[in-house]
Amino acid sequence: MTARMFNVVVGTWLVVSAYAWPHDERMLKATLACGLLIVALSIASLFSDRMPRYLTVGVALILVLFSAAHVGRHDPVLWNNVAVALVASATTLVRARGEPELAT
C-alpha cells in the first residue's frame, strides 16, 4: 500500500471517528471536513505531486490547532485528531521510489 492510499485510509478513519464517540457540533463538523479533505487531497496527490501533499500537511495542522482550542486535553477527540494529523503529515511527506523530492 502506498503512502497516498494509506492516507485515504487515515482520512476515512477520521470521518468514521467523528461518529465513534461524542463530539460537540463544532468538532463534529471540523473532524468531518478535515477527514474528507485528507481523503480528497490524498487521492489528488496520486495525480499531482506537490500541492495536494503540502495542503494535506496544512489540513493536519488546522485539525490539531482547532482540536486543541475546542476540546479538553483529556478528551479522546483531541488525542485521536492529533494522532491522525501526525500520521497524515508523516505519510504525506514520504516519497515513493522514483518520485522526485518535494524541494523545488
Secondary structure in CASP SS format (residue, H / E / C, confidence):
PFRMAT SS
TARGET T0000
AUTHOR 0000-0000-0000
METHOD secondary structure of the structure
MODEL  1
M C 1.00
T C 1.00
A H 1.00
R H 1.00
M H 1.00
F H 1.00
N H 1.00
V H 1.00
V H 1.00
V H 1.00
G H 1.00
T H 1.00
W H 1.00
L H 1.00
V H 1.00
V H 1.00
S H 1.00
A C 1.00
Y C 1.00
A C 1.00
W C 1.00
P C 1.00
H C 1.00
D C 1.00
E H 1.00
R H 1.00
M H 1.00
L H 1.00
K H 1.00
A H 1.00
T H 1.00
L H 1.00
A H 1.00
C H 1.00
G H 1.00
L H 1.00
L H 1.00
I H 1.00
V H 1.00
A H 1.00
L H 1.00
S H 1.00
I H 1.00
A H 1.00
S C 1.00
L C 1.00
F C 1.00
S C 1.00
D C 1.00
R H 1.00
M H 1.00
P H 1.00
R H 1.00
Y H 1.00
L H 1.00
T H 1.00
V H 1.00
G H 1.00
V H 1.00
A H 1.00
L H 1.00
I H 1.00
L H 1.00
V H 1.00
L H 1.00
F H 1.00
S H 1.00
A H 1.00
A H 1.00
H H 1.00
V C 1.00
G C 1.00
R C 1.00
H C 1.00
D C 1.00
P H 1.00
V H 1.00
L H 1.00
W H 1.00
N H 1.00
N H 1.00
V H 1.00
A H 1.00
V H 1.00
A H 1.00
L H 1.00
V H 1.00
A H 1.00
S H 1.00
A H 1.00
T H 1.00
T H 1.00
L C 1.00
V C 1.00
R C 1.00
A C 1.00
R C 1.00
G C 1.00
E C 1.00
P C 1.00
E C 1.00
L C 1.00
A C 1.00
T C 1.00
END
